[in-house]
Amino acid sequence: MAPFRPADRLARAFQNRKGPLLVTCTIAGDPDYDQSRAVILALADAGADIIEIVMPFSDPVADGPVIQAAGARALVAGMNTDRLFSLIREVRKEVIVPILIMSYANIIIQRGIEAFYKEAGRAGADGVVVADVPFEEAGPFCRAARKSGIDQILFISQTTTPERLEKILGSASGFIYLVAALGVTGTRDGITHEAISLLRRVKESSPLPVVPGFGISSADHVRAYARAGADGVIVGSAIVGLVGDNAGRGMEMESAISSFVGELKAAASQGYRGIPPETVPGTKLT
Amino acid sequence: MMPIGRFGPYGGRFVPETLMHALEELEGACSTIIPSEGFRTEIEYYLKEYAGRPTPLTFCRNISRDLSCRVYLKREDLLHSGAHKLNNALGQALLARHMGKSRVIAETGAGQHGVATAIAGAVLGLSVDVYMGIDDMERQEMNVARMHMLGARVIPVRSGSRTLKDAINEALRDWVANVQDTHYLIGSVVGPHPFPSMVRNFQTVIGKEIRSQIMEREGRLPEAMVACVGGGSNAIGMFHPFLHEPVRLFGAEAGGEGLSGRHGATLCGGTPGVLHGSYTYLMQDAFGQILESHSISAGLDYPGVGPEHSFLKDEGRVIYMPVTDEEAVDSFLYLSRMEGIIPALESAHAVALARKISEDLETDEILIINLSGRGDKDVEQVARVLEVGHGSF
């Protein structure tokens, strides 16, 4: 029998989807190792389609205040790359949905690029996203990912030129992470027309699923992107904020996650059934 | 041949995708606008008529006698604003204006780059926001006041170590959000390509002037040159025109409490990794988390260093050595009393290293110290240190 390649898990999730996939982010080790494990399991139970686990870095220049604060909490509580892999190994026993690792270049480089991807694959991760590795620097990361049978997810942003878009589509795998707003991660009030038209433009030329992230924090946002044809949506700071607010309160944390993720899931399938984003009540296009 | 934006393995562009277009645009401007005759005439005008270049190369009679070699100071302390930072700030601000950007942002540690940017913004009509760690705002109060008076907004940074490193993080975050109308006027030879080579090119005016001044005075090149290295812009500006000459080059890093304690000597005590967009020596733990640096001088208090310095260290072309806080304070007073020149604490590190290496020089050999800035901003801090430490001056 052919060995089970982890990358299949991500590809199959997109193939079998009945609506845009809900990608939920959480910070590894926030507020501590045990609670972080509980959060991941709660996300999976609540119906997250993909779980993105962020390995915090001391200097997260692409992140806003919520993720910065969560990363700092996790690092103070002792999170490191060894514990990241053991956390993924542990939750992988119970979680069947794809798991992505998101981090910064230096975390991976200090582990050794090949070693990091190998360990990630063995622990049960399906893809890696690196916030500060653009296409030009991605070569060694993409090669290591291929070697370990996992996907290297690349970004496309509003400022990505058509020439770069073509090059990025040529080396990305898994899906395209669409940076839907200029600036850092964090919740925002509305969704811009630019974001929707960028999504449509990239969808036209991308052979890979296109998944927006940055600023997506409510059911209304999810509905709008679903309607615009997104293959998934990434919700980060809103979930990370919930974890921070409920740190130390196990039951409340799980029920908060469960109801919020449930709401987002419902929005994803609702939007997909065909309500134009302009007419979704409460969706402010700015 | 090295790939674009690399110094050996160092440098590169490790930034979020959103910034790539801005870096490409800047790279384009570096190869079209900067070499144009119009831009060169303009920058030369501002450097000469506004900033006061060329700065003198001062022969130090008393120190030369004391150290038994011929010691010269390159007087960047006499540049308008009081430090070499203005060379780069004027260059980049002019470039930003040519590129149609109406706003510049900057990070600052000691406040010298913030002041230089505020000056350049005032004279060239650009709006200026400066990010500064709150710890640095406290130890460099006077420069905060200067920036305000020059019409710049100073934005306090409360994250992380609350010093230069975090000010750069916040400036990068601002740039990602406002990249369309904003230029990030980075203050040192750090950051993603093309910043390290662009900033170097604006600072090599220091080394070029030294070359013609010393040839005129002594008819030959010096035996040794010394500069302090935080990010490393004054050092690379001094060294670069001499890299292929038989001149010994020395960089003084922030030794803090000594390499076994808290310090900021990235090249002497660090290992390569990625911070602020480039692959370079860093102070970090085994998992790649950046460590907090320490230096008595805010301008050297940075756990990274310009990628070209990393290359020059590996090549052995420049010798980098740590200078402790105590040695820096001692040389702050030494230069003040011997020559009547109060140096910036950053530059005092270079003076301290010069005193050490002078032991290997003959009496007729020439040693040039880059006096990158003046010490007015540090007077109160040094006074406090001396009161606490030794009880008297």
Boltz contact constraints between the chains, C-beta under 6 A:
constraints:
  - contact:
      token1: [A, 58]
      token2: [B, 289]
      max_distance: 6.0
  - contact:
      token1: [A, 58]
      token2: [B, 290]
      max_distance: 6.0
  - contact:
      token1: [A, 59]
      token2: [B, 169]
      max_distance: 6.0
  - contact:
      token1: [A, 59]
      token2: [B, 290]
      max_distance: 6.0
  - contact:
      token1: [A, 61]
      token2: [B, 169]
      max_distance: 6.0
  - contact:
      token1: [A, 61]
      token2: [B, 172]
      max_distance: 6.0
  - contact:
      token1: [A, 62]
      token2: [B, 16]
      max_distance: 6.0
  - contact:
      token1: [A, 80]
      token2: [B, 287]
      max_distance: 6.0
  - contact:
      token1: [A, 81]
      token2: [B, 287]
      max_distance: 6.0
  - contact:
      token1: [A, 105]
      token2: [B, 14]
      max_distance: 6.0
  - contact:
      token1: [A, 105]
      token2: [B, 274]
      max_distance: 6.0
  - contact:
      token1: [A, 106]
      token2: [B, 273]
      max_distance: 6.0
  - contact:
      token1: [A, 106]
      token2: [B, 274]
      max_distance: 6.0
  - contact:
      token1: [A, 106]
      token2: [B, 288]
      max_distance: 6.0
  - contact:
      token1: [A, 107]
      token2: [B, 288]
      max_distance: 6.0
  - contact:
      token1: [A, 109]
      token2: [B, 273]
      max_distance: 6.0
  - contact:
      token1: [A, 109]
      token2: [B, 274]
      max_distance: 6.0
  - contact:
      token1: [A, 110]
      token2: [B, 273]
      max_distance: 6.0
  - contact:
      token1: [A, 110]
      token2: [B, 288]
      max_distance: 6.0
  - contact:
      token1: [A, 131]
      token2: [B, 16]
      max_distance: 6.0
  - contact:
      token1: [A, 132]
      token2: [B, 14]
      max_distance: 6.0
  - contact:
      token1: [A, 132]
      token2: [B, 15]
      max_distance: 6.0
  - contact:
      token1: [A, 134]
      token2: [B, 17]
      max_distance: 6.0
  - contact:
      token1: [A, 134]
      token2: [B, 20]
      max_distance: 6.0
  - contact:
      token1: [A, 136]
      token2: [B, 13]
      max_distance: 6.0
  - contact:
      token1: [A, 137]
      token2: [B, 12]
      max_distance: 6.0
  - contact:
      token1: [A, 137]
      token2: [B, 14]
      max_distance: 6.0
  - contact:
      token1: [A, 155]
      token2: [B, 17]
      max_distance: 6.0
  - contact:
      token1: [A, 157]
      token2: [B, 17]
      max_distance: 6.0
  - contact:
      token1: [A, 157]
      token2: [B, 18]
      max_distance: 6.0
  - contact:
      token1: [A, 159]
      token2: [B, 18]
      max_distance: 6.0
  - contact:
      token1: [A, 159]
      token2: [B, 21]
      max_distance: 6.0
  - contact:
      token1: [A, 179]
      token2: [B, 18]
      max_distance: 6.0
  - contact:
      token1: [A, 182]
      token2: [B, 177]
      max_distance: 6.0
  - contact:
      token1: [A, 183]
      token2: [B, 176]
      max_distance: 6.0
  - contact:
      token1: [A, 183]
      token2: [B, 177]
      max_distance: 6.0
  - contact:
      token1: [A, 184]
      token2: [B, 173]
      max_distance: 6.0
